[in-house]
Amino acid sequence: MNISADQPIFVISVAAELADMHPQTLRQYDRLGLVSPSRAPGKSRRYSQRDVNMLREVQRLSHEGVSLEGIKRILELENQVAALQRKVSELTEEVARRRDPLDSRIFAAGAAGDVVSLARGQRPRARSQAVVVWRPRALGK
């Protein structure tokens, strides 16, 4: 049986024990929006393994002297960074999918100044057209 880290399975007493905290502390963190567990049909809190890990992180930062408002801001920023990293990965994959197999583009410029994209292996129609091969440099170089 494979249980997801996001599956809300722990009641508050178990989550508190796993995080080495008092259940009242978990309630306070929920009220402050630091760690927001899921709710069961009877409105009782249900914590996932990810929530328990987050509680441990809150506790670690608190022991290092960071205020609860500071911890909340740190967690918000970490969530933003994770979302941006996912977006960068998605966009990188999209760019790779759209990239030409030989990583170049071929254009012909006509006498009138018009620019025409040519398929690989296609020659310009008139002798007066110039052919330009564009090869983008790799990112970061």
C-alpha positions in Angstrom: 0.0 0.0 0.0 1.4 3.4 -1.1 0.3 6.4 0.9 0.9 9.9 -0.5 2.7 12.5 1.6 -0.3 14.8 1.0 -2.9 12.3 2.3 -4.5 13.7 5.5 -4.4 10.6 7.8 -3.2 11.8 11.2 -5.6 13.2 13.9 -4.2 16.1 15.9 -3.0 14.0 18.8 -0.9 11.8 16.5 0.4 14.7 14.4 1.4 16.5 17.7 3.2 13.4 18.9 5.0 13.0 15.6 6.1 16.6 15.5 7.0 16.5 19.2 4.5 19.3 20.1 1.5 19.9 22.2 -1.9 19.7 20.3 -2.7 23.2 21.4 0.4 24.4 19.6 -0.9 22.8 16.4 -4.3 24.6 16.9 -2.5 27.9 17.3 -0.4 27.3 14.1 -3.6 26.5 12.3 -5.2 29.7 13.5 -2.2 31.7 12.4 -2.1 30.0 9.0 1.4 28.5 9.5 0.2 24.9 8.9 -3.3 24.4 7.7 -4.5 20.8 7.9 -7.4 19.3 6.0 -10.7 18.9 7.7 -12.6 15.7 8.1 -16.4 15.7 7.7 -16.9 16.3 11.4 -14.6 19.4 11.2 -11.8 17.7 13.0 -8.3 18.4 11.7 -6.4 15.8 9.6 -2.7 16.1 9.1 -0.6 14.7 6.3 3.0 13.6 6.4 3.8 16.9 4.6 2.0 18.8 7.3 4.0 17.0 10.0 7.2 17.9 8.2 6.1 21.5 8.0 5.3 21.5 11.8 8.9 20.3 12.4 10.3 23.0 10.2 8.2 25.6 12.1 9.5 24.3 15.4 13.1 24.3 14.1 12.8 27.9 13.0 11.2 28.9 16.2 14.0 27.4 18.2 16.4 29.4 16.1 14.7 32.6 17.3 12.5 33.4 14.3 9.2 35.0 15.3 6.0 33.3 14.2 5.3 36.2 11.7 8.9 35.7 10.3 8.2 31.9 10.0 5.0 32.6 8.2 6.8 34.9 5.7 9.6 32.3 5.2 7.1 29.6 4.5 5.2 31.9 2.0 8.5 32.7 0.2 9.5 29.0 0.1 6.1 28.2 -1.5 6.6 31.0 -4.0 10.1 29.7 -4.9 8.8 26.1 -5.3 6.0 27.3 -7.6 8.4 29.4 -9.7 10.8 26.4 -10.0 7.9 24.3 -11.2 7.0 27.0 -13.8 10.6 27.3 -15.0 10.7 23.5 -15.4 7.4 23.5 -17.4 8.7 26.3 -19.6 12.0 24.7 -20.2 10.3 21.5 -21.2 8.0 23.5 -23.6 11.0 25.2 -25.2 12.7 21.9 -25.6 9.6 20.4 -27.3 9.3 23.4 -29.7 13.0 23.6 -30.5 14.0 22.7 -34.0 15.8 19.3 -34.1 19.0 20.9 -35.4 18.5 23.9 -33.2 18.6 26.4 -36.1 16.3 28.4 -38.2 16.7 29.2 -41.9 15.3 32.4 -43.5 15.5 33.9 -46.9 15.5 37.7 -47.4 13.9 38.9 -50.7 14.9 41.9 -52.8 11.9 43.8 -51.4 13.1 43.2 -47.9 10.5 40.5 -47.0 11.6 37.7 -44.8 10.5 34.1 -45.5 11.2 31.1 -43.2 12.4 28.1 -45.2 11.9 24.5 -44.4 15.0 22.5 -43.9 16.5 21.6 -47.3 14.3 24.1 -49.2 16.1 26.6 -51.5 15.2 30.3 -52.0 13.0 30.8 -55.1 14.9 33.6 -56.7 18.7 34.2 -57.0 18.2 37.6 -55.5 17.3 36.2 -52.1 19.9 35.8 -49.4 19.9 32.9 -47.0 20.5 33.5 -43.3 21.0 30.6 -40.9 20.2 31.5 -37.3 21.6 29.3 -34.5 20.7 30.5 -31.0 23.5 30.3 -28.4 22.8 27.9 -25.5 21.4 29.6 -22.4 24.0 30.7 -19.9 26.9 30.9 -22.4 
